[in-house]
Amino acid sequence: MTFDARGGKPPARRSNAVFAITTIAVMSGAFFLALNFPGTSRPGAAGQEAKTIIAAADAGPARVPAGLTSRPAKTYFETLAHIDPGASASLDKRLAKANRRPLAEQAEIVFDHAAGLLKDHAADLARADTRHLDRILVMTRDRLKSASRSGNTWCLGSRYADLDPSVLGDKAALNQELKMLEEPLRDYGFELVTHLLVAIEDAEAHPVDRGAVTQADKAAMQGVVMSMVSDPQVMPLLMAAQAGADSRDLVSSLNACDLGATAVSALKTLPQDTKGRVFADLVHQMERGGADLTTLSQF
């Protein structure tokens, strides 16, 4: 999702600078993209369950693994048990076998299971009302602003200045680069997948059919890019890159959370129809196992 007014292939330094901007700006969405949908279903994955979510108002209390007891985690397990008891039972069995494993590994099981469930219901997710996407954007913006206000060290641009641009198109490498964000993003991840489950349940009852992404949609996305280019944090970085200067120090001075919040706020201003079509397109790409950060460049 880059913009180069000069056209042609940008010099290496500029590519690195733009990569840094892109990485930081989409930090808020990196979890969702890194989560992705698994390419194939594995034994015990959510992919083996029914394709229709059946809500159960009388579902029993959700089992929450010891250690994963934050409010967002509890809300996710409760929501899953209410919306899809079968998937909840499947997850319980997987976690029971891993109850002696480190907390990080148990969380990985939960998110892997969630990824399979999202893939199974990708067709419904793509038809979800955009109000669900707006809620995700608002939640993301608020979490980023809160982290910035509290002086969270994960907001420091210096933590991301040395990210290798070559990982941009490599999901496994990107996951490894972002490994340091695993714990800080865990609760955000629980909030995100909870919102997505609710969106799927609503879409099954009230689907919104959409067409393909239009040229007008792409133009609107490019407008978001231009608004980011004019951001006070980004402009000096681009100017340094244009001059061929090393932009690492400038990247280090950025507040990643403020920049991410600005990017999310800009996305929220897109027309509702555009947001719906772009989101649906991204969901379908993920369903096919071909979506990653590089797909943003098509806009």
C-alpha positions in Angstrom: 0.0 0.0 0.0 2.8 2.4 -0.9 2.8 5.5 -3.0 5.7 6.7 -5.1 5.0 9.9 -7.0 8.1 9.5 -9.1 7.2 6.0 -10.4 9.7 3.3 -11.3 11.5 1.1 -8.8 12.4 3.0 -5.6 16.0 2.9 -4.3 16.8 0.4 -1.6 17.0 3.0 1.2 13.6 4.3 0.3 12.2 0.8 0.1 13.5 0.1 3.6 12.0 3.3 4.9 8.6 2.7 3.4 8.7 -0.9 4.7 9.3 0.4 8.2 6.4 2.8 7.9 4.1 0.1 6.6 5.2 -2.3 9.3 4.6 0.1 12.1 1.4 1.5 10.6 -0.2 -1.9 10.3 1.1 -3.1 13.7 -2.4 -3.0 15.0 -3.5 -5.4 12.3 -0.4 -7.5 12.3 -1.9 -10.1 14.6 -4.8 -10.8 12.3 -2.5 -11.1 9.3 0.0 -13.2 11.1 -2.8 -15.4 12.5 -4.0 -16.1 8.9 -6.0 -19.2 8.0 -4.0 -22.4 8.0 -3.4 -23.8 4.5 -4.7 -27.3 5.5 -6.7 -28.6 8.3 -4.7 -30.6 10.9 -6.0 -33.3 13.1 -8.1 -31.9 15.9 -8.3 -28.5 14.2 -11.5 -26.6 13.9 -11.7 -27.5 10.3 -13.2 -30.9 11.2 -16.3 -29.4 12.7 -19.6 -28.5 11.2 -19.7 -25.4 8.9 -22.7 -23.9 10.6 -22.3 -22.1 13.9 -25.2 -23.1 16.2 -25.7 -20.7 19.2 -26.6 -22.4 22.5 -28.0 -20.1 25.1 -27.9 -22.9 27.6 -24.3 -23.8 27.0 -22.5 -24.7 30.2 -19.8 -22.5 31.7 -16.7 -22.2 29.5 -13.5 -23.9 30.7 -10.7 -21.3 30.9 -7.1 -22.7 31.1 -5.1 -21.7 34.1 -3.0 -18.7 33.1 -5.3 -17.6 30.3 -7.6 -15.8 32.8 -7.5 -12.2 31.6 -10.9 -10.6 30.9 -10.4 -10.7 27.1 -9.4 -14.4 27.3 -12.4 -15.3 29.5 -14.8 -13.4 27.2 -13.4 -15.3 24.2 -13.9 -18.7 25.8 -17.4 -17.7 27.0 -18.4 -16.4 23.5 -17.1 -19.6 21.8 -19.0 -21.8 24.2 -22.2 -19.8 23.6 -21.9 -19.5 19.8 -20.4 -22.9 18.9 -20.5 -25.5 21.7 -19.0 -28.1 19.4 -15.9 -26.0 18.6 -15.6 -25.1 22.3 -15.6 -28.8 23.3 -13.0 -29.6 20.6 -10.8 -26.8 22.0 -11.2 -28.1 25.5 -9.9 -31.5 24.5 -6.9 -30.1 22.8 -6.0 -27.9 25.8 -6.5 -30.8 28.2 -3.8 -32.7 26.4 -1.5 -29.6 26.6 -2.2 -28.5 30.2 1.4 -29.0 31.2 2.8 -27.1 28.3 4.0 -23.4 28.7 1.4 -20.8 28.6 2.6 -19.5 25.2 2.1 -22.9 23.7 -1.4 -23.2 25.1 -2.3 -19.7 23.7 -0.9 -20.8 20.3 -3.3 -23.8 20.4 -6.2 -21.5 21.1 -5.3 -19.2 18.2 -4.6 -22.0 15.9 -8.0 -23.4 16.7 -9.6 -20.0 16.1 -7.8 -19.7 12.8 -9.3 -23.0 11.6 -12.7 -21.9 12.8 -12.4 -18.6 10.9 -11.4 -20.4 7.8 -14.4 -22.7 8.0 -16.7 -19.7 8.2 -14.8 -17.4 5.9 -17.8 -17.2 3.5 -20.0 -15.8 6.4 -17.2 -13.6 7.7 -16.9 -12.0 4.3 -20.7 -11.1 4.4 -20.6 -9.6 7.9 -22.1 -6.1 8.4 -19.4 -3.4 8.4 -20.4 -2.3 11.8 -18.5 -5.3 13.1 -15.4 -4.1 11.3 -15.9 -0.6 12.7 -16.0 -2.0 16.2 -12.7 -3.8 15.5 -11.1 -0.6 14.2 -12.4 1.4 17.2 -11.2 -1.3 19.6 -7.8 -1.4 17.9 -7.4 2.4 17.9 -8.4 2.6 21.6 -5.9 -0.1 22.6 -3.1 1.7 20.7 -3.9 5.1 22.2 -4.0 3.5 25.6 -0.6 1.9 25.1 0.8 5.2 23.9 -0.5 7.1 26.9 0.9 4.6 29.3 4.3 4.8 27.7 4.4 1.2 26.7 7.8 0.2 25.5 6.3 -1.7 22.6 5.3 1.7 21.1 9.0 2.6 20.6 10.0 2.7 17.0 13.4 1.5 17.9 12.0 -1.9 18.5 11.1 -2.2 14.8 13.8 -0.1 13.1 15.8 -3.3 12.3 13.0 -5.4 10.8 14.3 -7.1 7.7 12.3 -6.0 4.6 12.7 -9.5 3.1 10.2 -10.9 5.6 7.4 -8.8 4.1 6.3 -11.6 1.8 7.3 -14.5 4.0 4.6 -15.3 6.6 6.8 -17.7 8.6 9.6 -15.1 8.7 7.2 -12.3 9.6 5.8 -14.4 12.5 9.4 -14.9 13.7 10.2 -11.2 13.4 7.0 -10.3 15.4 7.6 -13.0 18.0 8.6 -10.3 20.5 5.0 -9.0 20.3 3.4 -12.3 21.2 2.6 -11.6 24.8 1.5 -7.9 24.4 -0.7 -8.9 21.5 -2.3 -11.9 23.2 -5.2 -10.0 24.9 -5.7 -8.0 21.7 -5.9 -11.2 19.8 -8.6 -12.6 22.1 -10.6 -9.4 21.7 -10.2 -9.6 17.9 -11.3 -13.2 17.5 -14.2 -12.6 19.8 -15.4 -9.7 17.6 -15.0 -12.0 14.5 -17.0 -14.8 16.0 -19.8 -12.4 16.8 -19.6 -11.0 13.2 -19.9 -14.6 11.8 -22.9 -15.4 14.0 -24.6 -12.2 12.9 -23.7 -12.8 9.2 -25.3 -16.2 9.2 -28.6 -14.6 10.1 -28.2 -11.3 8.3 -25.7 -11.7 5.4 -24.6 -8.7 3.4 -23.7 -9.7 -0.2 -21.0 -7.6 -1.9 -19.4 -7.4 -5.3 -15.7 -7.3 -6.2 -13.4 -4.4 -5.2 -13.9 -1.5 -7.6 -11.6 1.1 -9.0 -13.3 3.6 -6.7 -12.4 1.5 -3.8 -8.8 1.4 -4.8 -8.8 5.1 -5.2 -10.2 5.5 -1.7 -7.5 3.2 -0.3 -4.9 5.3 -2.1 -6.4 8.3 -0.4 -5.7 6.6 3.0 -2.1 6.1 1.9 -1.8 9.8 1.0 -3.2 10.8 4.4 -0.5 8.6 6.1 2.2 10.1 3.9 1.2 13.6 5.2 1.4 12.5 8.8 3.9 14.6 10.8 5.7 11.4 11.9 5.9 10.0 8.4 6.8 13.1 6.3 10.4 13.5 7.8 11.0 9.8 7.2 10.0 10.0 3.6 12.0 13.2 3.0 15.1 11.5 4.5 14.5 8.5 2.2 14.1 10.7 -0.8 17.4 12.3 -0.1 19.0 8.9 0.2 19.8 9.3 4.0 19.8 6.5 6.5 16.3 6.6 8.0 17.0 4.2 10.9 17.3 7.0 13.5 14.1 8.6 12.3 12.3 5.2 12.5 13.6 4.8 16.0 12.1 8.1 17.0 8.6 7.2 15.9 5.8 6.3 18.2 4.5 3.1 16.7 1.3 3.1 18.7 0.4 6.7 17.7 1.2 5.9 14.0 -0.9 2.7 14.2 -3.8 4.6 15.7 -3.6 7.2 12.9 -3.7 4.5 10.3 -6.6 2.8 11.9 -8.5 6.1 12.2 -7.9 6.7 8.5 -9.2 3.3 7.5 -12.4 3.9 9.6 -13.1 7.0 7.4 -13.4 4.9 4.3 -16.9 4.6 2.8 -18.8 1.7 4.3 -19.2 -0.1 1.0 -15.5 0.2 0.3 -14.6 -1.2 3.7 -17.0 -4.0 3.2 -15.7 -5.0 -0.2 -12.0 -4.6 0.8 -12.5 -6.6 4.0 -14.4 -9.4 2.1 -11.7 -9.5 -0.5 -9.0 -9.9 2.2 -11.0 -12.6 4.0 -11.3 -14.6 0.7 -7.6 -14.3 0.1 -6.9 -15.6 3.5 -9.3 -18.4 3.0 -7.2 -19.4 0.0 -4.0 -19.2 2.1 -2.6 -16.4 -0.1 -3.0 -13.2 2.0 -0.2 -11.4 3.8 1.0 -7.9 4.1 2.1 -7.7 0.5 -1.5 -8.0 -0.7 -2.0 -4.5 0.5 0.1 -3.2 -2.5 -2.7 -4.0 -4.9 -4.5 -0.9 -3.6 
